Amino acid sequence: MKSTMKDFKKKHFVPYLRNGDSIFESACGIGLNLFATLEILQEYSNITHLNVYGNEYLSESTVQANRILQLLTNSQGAGNQVRSICQGDSSDLSFIPADSFDLVFTGYITPLQDPLNMDIEGGESGLHRLKRNCLAIPKLNETSRWKAVKVRDMMQERQNEWFSNWFQQMIRIAKPGSPVIVEEVAPPLCQDPSDWGGVSRQFWQTGVGIYGWDVDPESLEFGSRSGGSSLRYHVFFLKNKASRD
């Protein structure tokens, strides 16, 4: 994880943080990506004494994250303070005050697994049915293809709305002018059926106009994994310096 992410984090985290700043990871899991970030910040720019926050949906992972991060940050000796890793849903961070953090990021936005409610109880999952639909489109005749394309487009619209809401929750809690970063974004399911589904780069390029995100569209930058053949990518924005009315 650390080796594949260090170049992106050096470029998009390091220049925007100073000693004593506060960072927040949405859906931090058991905290390993968060700690790898702290290590990179210290190793490459000697950024220390950060105030560390995050949330995680699963209660058992939240407990583990607090325990692991406390142990690792204490042994790191960089003066970083784990202030709070709380249990919470990343699609609703309304319990966190707005404009609170110097950098907000997530290591992964978990996509909707069944955006069209196509699960069959005791049978084929909705995700598997959607993957089959994606793979079938190029093989179908014109009469049948339009139905499959309609399903694909409806699925992607729901996924886009899910990603947008998650991202908006992150934007709200970032301080004006601060980075809001999404790592490991998968492309749409029909572009890469081997993954779990995600959104296109165009989604981010047009998101301000479509969804009204409070970020500077000119600040958008994409990043890629170091090494490997994954189609996943990373997204960087700066929140607007003055929030819009």
N, C-alpha and C positions, 0 to 999 in steps of 0.2 A: 504493500500500500504506500509506504513512505517513498520508495524509490520511483514509483510511477507517478506520484503527485508532486514531488518536490519542485520541479521546474515551474509548474503552474502556480503553486503556492508562493514560491519566491517572487514571481512576477506580480501576482495579484493580491497577495496578503501583505507581504513585507513593506511595500512603500506606504501603506495606509495605516500602519499601527506604530504606536510608541509605547515605551515602558509605562505600565500602569493602566493601559486602556482595557476596555471590556469587550469580550467576544461572546457570541452565542451560536451554538450549533443546533439547528432544528433536526429532530429525529436522529439523535446522536448514537443510538444503539447502546453498546456497552462502553463507548468512549474511546475506542482505539483510534479512530480518525481524528478525533479532537486532540488526543495526546500527540499523535504524529505531527499535527499542525503546530503544537507548542514546541516540539523538538526542532522542527524546521525553522521556526521563527527565532529560536535561540541560536541555533547553529549557524545560520546564514546572515543574521543581522543583530544578534545579541539582544533581541527583544524579550524582556522578562517582566516579572511582576504583573502579569496580566490577571484580570478578574474574569473567571471562566464560568459561563452559564450554558445551559442547554435544556432540552426537553426530550423525552422519549415516551412513546405510546404504551409500551409494555411495562408493567410494574416491576417484573423480575429483572428486566434489562436496566431499568432506572436504578434499582438497588445496586446492581453490578457496576454500573457506570460510576456511581458515586464512590464505591469502594475502590475500584480500579484506578480511577483518576486521582483520588486522594493518595493512594499508595505510590503511583508513578510520579506525580508532581512533587511529592515529598522527597523521593529519591533523586529526582532531576536536579534539585538544588537551584532552580531558576527564580524562586520566589513567587511562582504563579499560585493563585488562590482559587480553589474550586468553591465558588460561592453557592451555586445551586444548580443541580441537575434534577429537574422536577418531572413528574409524570404528567403528560398532557398530549393532546391531539394536535399535530402540526397543522391541520386544516382549520384550527380555531385557537389562535394564540391571544384571544381577547383578554385573558387574565394577566397578560404582561403589559406594562405601561408602554405607550408609544414613545418613539425617539429615545431609546434607552441604550443602544449598543454602538460601539465604534466599528464593528464589523459583524455581519450576520451571514451565516452560510449553512448549507446542508450538504452532507456527503451523498445524498441520493433522495430524490422524490419517489416514493413508492407509488407506482402507477395503479390505477384501477384495474383489478384483475377480471372483473366481469361488468364492464360499463353499460352493457345492454341487458343485464339480468337474464343471461342465456343459460345459466347453470341448470342442469337436469339432475334432480335429486337421485342419488344412487347411480348416476350415469356420467356422461361426458361433461367436463367442465366448460363453462362459458368461454374461458380463455382458449381452450383447445379448439372449440368450435370456431372461434374468431380467427385463429391461426389457419385452420383449414380453409376458411373463407378467403383469406388473403392469398393462400397458395393456389386456390382454384381460379381466381380472377383471370390470369393470362390464358387459361385453357378453355374458358367458357365461350360459347358463341354469343353473338351480339344480343340475342333475345334474352339469354340468361344472365349475361354479365351485368346488366344495369341493376339487378337486384343485389348482387354481391357487392357492387360498387356503392350502392346506397347503404348497405350495412357497414361497409368500411368507413364511409364518411360520417355516419351517425356515431360510430364507435370513436372516431378520432375527435369529433366535436365534444363529446363527453370527456374524453381524456384531456383535451386542451383546457376545458373549463376547470377540471380538477387541478391541473398544474398551475393555472392562473391563480386560483384561490390560494393554494399553498404558497405561491410566490408572493402574493399580496400580503399574506400574514407576516412574512419575513420582512417585507419592505416597511410595514407599519412600525415595527419595533426597532428598526435601524435609525440612527441619528441622521439628520439632514446632511447630505454630502458624503455619506459613508458607503462602503461597498456592500452589496448584496450578491451573494455568490451561490450558484447551484452547480455541484459537481456530479459527474457520472450520469449525465442525461442520456437515456436510450432514445434512439430514433423511433418513429412510429412503428407499430407492430408489423404493418404490411411492408415496411422497408427492411425490417430485420426480424423475421418470425422466430429466430433462435433466441431472442431476448424477450423481456417481459412487456415491452411496449413503452412508448414515451411520446415525445413531440419533436417536430422538425426544427431546424435552425430558423426557418422562416417564421415559426410561431413566436420566437423571441424578437425577431426583427420588426414584426407588426404588432406586438402585444400592447405597446403603449397606446397606439391608436384604437385598437379593438377593445381592450379591457381597462384602459385608463390608469395603468400603473404609474405610481409616483416616482419614476426614475428618469434619468437623462438618457434618451434614446441614442445620443451621440457617444455615450460612454460604453456601449455594448462591445464586448470582446468575447471571442470564443477561444477555448483551449482544448488540447487533445491529450490523451494519455501518453506518457513516455514509454514507447515500446509497445509490443502487442498488436493484435489485429482488430481489437474491438472497435465498433462504430460509435461507441459512446463519446461524449464530448462534455466540456465544461462551459459555464456561462458566467460572465461578470458584468455587473451594472453598478453605477453609482446612483444612490438615491438623490433626488433633487435637493439642492441646497436650501431652498425655501419651499415648504410644503404648499401645495396648491389648495385654494379654497374649494 
